[in-house]
Each structure stands twice: as C-alpha cells, then as structure tokens.
Amino acid sequence: MDNEGASRRQCSATTRKGARCRTRALPGRDHCGLHSPEAVEGRRLGGVNRSNAHRATIRLPPDLRAVADMLAEGIEQTRDGAMKPQVLTAMAAGTTALLRVVELALLAAQLDEMKRQIAEIQAQRTIEAGFYR
C-alpha cells in the first residue's frame, strides 16, 4: 500500500442507520464520493432535472423557452393570487395558437425535406435506368 492510501481518512458522514460511513474519504476531503456535498447536491438536482417538465423544456426551441417560462410564472402568480385566472387562461390560449403555428412550420419544413429526398431518389433512378439500357 502506498503512503497516500494510508494517509486517507475515513469518511465523516453518517449513514441512514446512524453509523459512521466506513468508506475512505476522497484525497484531501472529509467525505467519500457518495457523501461529498457535490454528490449530494447532484443527486438532488438529478431528481429535478429528470422530471418530465424539465425534459420537455430543454427540448423546446430556445425562442419557446421564454414562453414556457412566462406560463410557469403566470401559474405561480395565479396560485399566489397576484394574477386573475382569466389572464392566465388568455395567456394559455395565445400560447396554444403560437404552438400550432410553430408546429405547422416544422411540418412544412419536414415536407419540403421529404420532397427534396423524393426528387433526389427519382433522379438517381432515372440515371440508373439510363445506365442499364
């Protein structure tokens, strides 16, 4: 065993059962990898970042994230009584209309790409048909 391993201390954390953690602390630290403050915070945030709402938000185009944030803020304000429910309803209706426009634009772009691919395949087949005559 090298001197570095011998000089490492035991983790100072307490387990759920109340016993001291038996794992060695990370070099120069008081805690092992499982009990380090960074690991604990990462697990806490991991639960938040794994939520469906979070995953949906990060998949949104950047311009629509502001809209999602605005709706979330509106929901909080309505819950706190700072905004009338009718205002939130109007915001949600406007957001629905905006999302439909965005969805149609995305579908139109996909359709254009498919048309381009079809034309490319047809051109390739025409070339191949002429080659084999």
C-alpha positions in Angstrom: 0.0 0.0 0.0 1.3 3.5 -0.9 1.6 6.3 1.6 -1.2 8.3 0.0 -3.7 5.4 0.6 -2.5 5.0 4.2 -2.9 8.7 5.0 -6.5 8.9 3.7 -9.1 9.2 6.4 -12.5 7.6 6.9 -15.5 9.4 5.5 -17.0 11.7 8.2 -20.6 11.2 7.0 -23.2 9.3 9.0 -25.3 6.6 7.2 -29.1 6.5 7.4 -28.8 3.9 10.1 -26.8 6.4 12.2 -23.4 4.6 11.9 -20.3 6.3 10.5 -19.6 5.7 6.8 -16.8 3.1 6.6 -15.6 4.2 3.2 -12.3 6.2 2.9 -12.6 9.9 2.2 -11.5 11.3 -1.1 -7.9 12.6 -1.1 -7.8 15.9 0.7 -11.5 15.8 1.5 -13.7 14.8 4.5 -16.2 12.7 2.6 -16.2 9.8 0.2 -17.6 10.1 -3.3 -21.1 9.1 -2.2 -21.3 11.6 0.7 -19.4 14.6 -0.8 -21.5 17.8 -0.8 -21.2 17.9 -4.6 -22.6 14.3 -5.0 -25.5 15.0 -2.6 -26.4 18.2 -4.5 -26.0 16.4 -7.8 -28.5 13.7 -6.7 -30.9 16.3 -5.5 -30.7 18.2 -8.8 -30.8 15.0 -10.8 -34.3 14.3 -9.5 -35.4 17.8 -10.6 -33.7 17.6 -13.9 -35.2 14.2 -14.6 -38.8 15.5 -14.4 -41.0 15.4 -17.5 -41.4 19.2 -17.3 -37.7 19.7 -17.3 -37.1 17.3 -20.2 -39.8 19.0 -22.2 -38.4 22.4 -21.5 -34.9 21.6 -22.7 -36.3 20.1 -25.9 -38.1 23.3 -26.7 -36.6 25.6 -29.3 -34.9 28.5 -27.5 -37.5 31.1 -28.5 -40.3 29.0 -27.0 -38.5 28.5 -23.7 -39.3 32.1 -22.8 -43.0 31.3 -23.5 -42.8 28.3 -21.2 -41.2 30.4 -18.5 -43.9 33.1 -18.9 -46.6 30.5 -18.5 -44.9 28.9 -15.4 -44.6 32.4 -13.9 -48.3 33.1 -14.7 -49.3 29.8 -13.0 -47.3 30.8 -9.9 -48.8 34.3 -9.9 -52.3 32.9 -10.3 -51.7 30.5 -7.4 -50.5 33.3 -5.2 -53.5 35.5 -6.2 -51.4 38.1 -8.0 -52.9 37.3 -11.4 -56.5 36.7 -12.3 -57.2 33.2 -13.6 -58.8 34.8 -16.7 -55.5 36.4 -17.6 -53.7 33.0 -17.3 -56.4 31.4 -19.5 -55.8 34.1 -22.2 -52.1 33.5 -22.0 -52.6 29.8 -22.4 -54.9 30.3 -25.4 -52.3 32.5 -27.0 -49.6 30.0 -26.3 -51.7 27.2 -27.9 -52.1 29.3 -31.0 -48.4 30.0 -31.2 -47.5 26.4 -30.7 -49.8 25.4 -33.6 -48.1 27.9 -35.9 -44.7 26.6 -34.9 -45.9 23.0 -35.3 -47.2 23.8 -38.8 -43.9 25.5 -39.7 -42.0 22.4 -38.6 -44.2 20.1 -40.5 -43.9 22.3 -43.6 -40.1 22.1 -43.3 -40.2 18.3 -42.9 -42.5 18.1 -46.0 -40.1 20.2 -48.0 -37.2 17.9 -47.0 -39.2 14.8 -47.9 -40.0 16.3 -51.3 -36.3 17.0 -51.8 -35.4 13.5 -50.9 -38.0 12.0 -53.3 -36.7 14.2 -56.2 -33.2 13.0 -55.4 -34.3 9.3 -55.4 -36.2 9.8 -58.7 -33.2 11.5 -60.3 -30.9 8.6 -59.2 -33.4 6.1 -60.6 -33.5 7.9 -63.9 -29.7 7.9 -64.1 -29.6 4.2 -63.2 -32.4 3.3 -65.7 -30.4 5.1 -68.5 -27.2 3.3 -67.5 -28.8 -0.2 -67.7 -30.4 0.3 -71.2 
